[in-house]
Amino acid sequence: MKIFRAWTFKWWEVGLIKVCLLSIGLILGIYFHQYLDGLMWLWWTIFIVTAIYFLVQMFRGKM
């Protein structure tokens, strides 16, 4: 049995995966809202760092 094999997805399958992950994130966020609310600084930090990274890469032309 091959567990690690190469996968090729179509664009709509990637869209379904993104919708699935967004849905589970919302469900977990609603379920654990009190705990996650205390970590709001972490979510903003992750967002800002990744946004800056992708903006820099985009303006350098490496994407």
ROSE-4610 file (N, C-alpha, C; in Angstrom, 1 decimal, always signed):
// ROSE-4610
residu = [M/M/M/K/K/K/I/I/I/F/F/F/R/R/R/A/A/A/W/W/W/T/T/T/F/F/F/K/K/K/W/W/W/W/W/W/E/E/E/V/V/V/G/G/G/L/L/L/I/I/I/K/K/K/V/V/V/C/C/C/L/L/L/L/L/L/S/S/S/I/I/I/G/G/G/L/L/L/I/I/I/L/L/L/G/G/G/I/I/I/Y/Y/Y/F/F/F/H/H/H/Q/Q/Q/Y/Y/Y/L/L/L/D/D/D/G/G/G/L/L/L/M/M/M/W/W/W/L/L/L/W/W/W/W/W/W/T/T/T/I/I/I/F/F/F/I/I/I/V/V/V/T/T/T/A/A/A/I/I/I/Y/Y/Y/F/F/F/L/L/L/V/V/V/Q/Q/Q/M/M/M/F/F/F/R/R/R/G/G/G/K/K/K/M/M/M]
num = [1/1/1/2/2/2/3/3/3/4/4/4/5/5/5/6/6/6/7/7/7/8/8/8/9/9/9/10/10/10/11/11/11/12/12/12/13/13/13/14/14/14/15/15/15/16/16/16/17/17/17/18/18/18/19/19/19/20/20/20/21/21/21/22/22/22/23/23/23/24/24/24/25/25/25/26/26/26/27/27/27/28/28/28/29/29/29/30/30/30/31/31/31/32/32/32/33/33/33/34/34/34/35/35/35/36/36/36/37/37/37/38/38/38/39/39/39/40/40/40/41/41/41/42/42/42/43/43/43/44/44/44/45/45/45/46/46/46/47/47/47/48/48/48/49/49/49/50/50/50/51/51/51/52/52/52/53/53/53/54/54/54/55/55/55/56/56/56/57/57/57/58/58/58/59/59/59/60/60/60/61/61/61/62/62/62/63/63/63]
x = [+0.8/+0.0/+0.9/+0.6/+1.4/+0.6/+1.2/+0.6/+1.0/+2.2/+2.7/+2.9/+2.0/+2.1/+1.7/+2.1/+1.9/+0.4/-0.2/-1.6/-1.6/-2.5/-2.7/-4.2/-4.5/-5.9/-6.3/-7.6/-8.1/-8.4/-8.7/-8.9/-10.1/-11.2/-12.4/-12.2/-11.3/-11.1/-10.3/-9.4/-8.7/-9.7/-10.6/-11.7/-12.5/-12.8/-13.6/-12.8/-11.5/-10.6/-10.6/-10.5/-10.4/-11.8/-12.9/-14.2/-14.3/-13.8/-13.8/-13.0/-11.8/-10.9/-11.5/-12.1/-12.7/-13.9/-14.6/-15.8/-15.3/-14.3/-13.9/-13.3/-12.6/-12.1/-13.2/-14.2/-15.4/-16.0/-16.2/-16.9/-16.0/-14.7/-13.9/-13.8/-13.8/-13.8/-15.1/-16.2/-17.5/-17.5/-17.0/-17.0/-16.0/-14.9/-13.8/-13.7/-14.7/-14.6/-14.0/-14.3/-13.8/-12.3/-11.8/-10.4/-9.6/-10.2/-9.5/-9.5/-10.5/-10.6/-9.4/-8.9/-7.8/-6.5/-6.5/-5.3/-5.4/-6.2/-6.5/-5.2/-4.3/-3.0/-2.2/-2.3/-1.6/-2.1/-3.5/-4.1/-3.7/-3.7/-3.3/-1.9/-1.0/+0.4/+0.7/+0.0/+0.2/-0.3/-1.5/-2.0/-1.0/-0.5/+0.3/+1.6/+2.2/+3.5/+3.3/+2.3/+2.1/+1.7/+0.9/+0.6/+1.8/+2.6/+3.9/+4.8/+4.9/+5.7/+5.2/+3.9/+3.4/+3.5/+3.2/+3.4/+4.8/+5.8/+7.2/+7.5/+7.1/+7.3/+6.7/+5.5/+4.7/+5.4/+5.9/+6.5/+7.9/+8.6/+9.9/+9.7/+8.5/+8.3/+8.7/+8.8/+9.1/+7.9/+6.7/+5.6/+5.1]
y = [-1.2/+0.0/+1.2/+2.1/+3.4/+4.5/+4.9/+6.0/+7.4/+7.5/+8.8/+8.7/+9.2/+9.2/+10.6/+10.8/+12.2/+12.3/+13.4/+13.7/+14.9/+14.8/+16.0/+16.3/+17.5/+17.9/+18.9/+18.8/+19.8/+21.1/+22.2/+23.5/+23.4/+22.7/+22.7/+21.8/+20.8/+19.9/+20.7/+21.6/+22.4/+23.4/+23.9/+24.7/+24.0/+22.8/+22.0/+21.7/+21.5/+21.3/+22.6/+23.7/+25.0/+25.3/+25.0/+25.1/+24.2/+23.0/+22.0/+22.5/+23.0/+23.4/+24.7/+25.6/+26.8/+26.4/+25.4/+25.0/+24.4/+23.5/+22.9/+24.0/+25.0/+26.1/+26.9/+27.2/+27.9/+27.1/+25.8/+24.9/+24.9/+24.7/+24.6/+26.0/+27.1/+28.4/+28.7/+28.2/+28.4/+27.6/+26.4/+25.4/+25.9/+26.3/+26.7/+28.2/+29.0/+30.5/+31.1/+30.7/+31.3/+31.1/+29.9/+29.7/+30.4/+30.4/+31.0/+32.5/+33.1/+34.5/+35.1/+34.3/+34.7/+34.7/+34.0/+34.0/+34.9/+35.9/+36.8/+37.4/+37.7/+38.3/+37.4/+36.1/+35.1/+35.1/+35.1/+35.0/+36.3/+37.4/+38.7/+38.6/+38.1/+38.0/+37.1/+35.9/+35.0/+35.6/+36.3/+37.0/+38.0/+38.9/+40.0/+39.5/+38.5/+37.9/+37.3/+36.5/+35.8/+36.8/+37.8/+38.8/+39.6/+40.0/+40.7/+39.8/+38.6/+37.7/+37.6/+37.4/+37.2/+38.5/+39.7/+40.9/+41.2/+40.9/+41.1/+40.2/+38.9/+38.0/+38.5/+39.0/+39.4/+40.6/+41.6/+42.8/+42.5/+41.5/+41.0/+40.3/+39.8/+39.1/+37.6/+37.0/+35.6/+34.7/+35.2/+34.4/+34.2]
z = [+0.0/+0.0/+0.0/-0.9/-1.0/-0.3/+0.8/+1.6/+1.0/+0.7/+0.2/-1.4/-2.1/-3.5/-4.1/-5.2/-5.8/-6.2/-5.9/-6.3/-7.2/-8.2/-9.1/-9.0/-8.5/-8.4/-9.5/-9.8/-10.8/-10.0/-10.7/-10.0/-9.1/-9.5/-8.7/-7.5/-7.6/-6.4/-5.3/-5.8/-4.8/-4.2/-4.9/-4.4/-3.3/-3.6/-2.6/-1.3/-1.5/-0.3/+0.5/-0.2/+0.6/+1.3/+0.6/+1.3/+2.5/+2.4/+3.4/+4.6/+4.4/+5.4/+6.1/+5.3/+5.8/+6.7/+6.3/+7.1/+8.4/+8.4/+9.7/+10.6/+10.0/+10.8/+11.5/+10.7/+11.3/+12.4/+12.2/+13.2/+14.4/+14.3/+15.5/+16.2/+15.4/+16.0/+16.8/+16.3/+17.0/+18.3/+18.2/+19.3/+20.4/+20.0/+21.0/+21.1/+20.9/+20.8/+22.0/+23.2/+24.4/+24.5/+24.2/+24.3/+23.1/+21.9/+20.8/+20.9/+21.5/+21.7/+22.5/+23.5/+24.3/+23.5/+22.3/+21.5/+20.3/+20.3/+19.2/+18.7/+19.6/+19.3/+18.4/+18.6/+17.8/+16.4/+16.2/+14.9/+14.1/+14.7/+14.0/+13.6/+14.5/+14.2/+13.0/+13.0/+11.9/+10.6/+10.7/+9.5/+8.9/+9.8/+9.4/+8.8/+9.5/+9.0/+7.6/+7.5/+6.2/+5.1/+5.4/+4.4/+4.0/+4.9/+4.5/+3.7/+4.0/+3.2/+1.8/+1.6/+0.2/-0.5/+0.1/-0.5/-1.0/-0.2/-0.6/-1.7/-1.7/-2.8/-4.1/-4.0/-5.1/-5.8/-5.0/-5.5/-6.0/-5.5/-6.1/-7.4/-7.6/-8.9/-8.8/-7.6/-7.5/-7.5/-7.6/-7.6/-9.0]
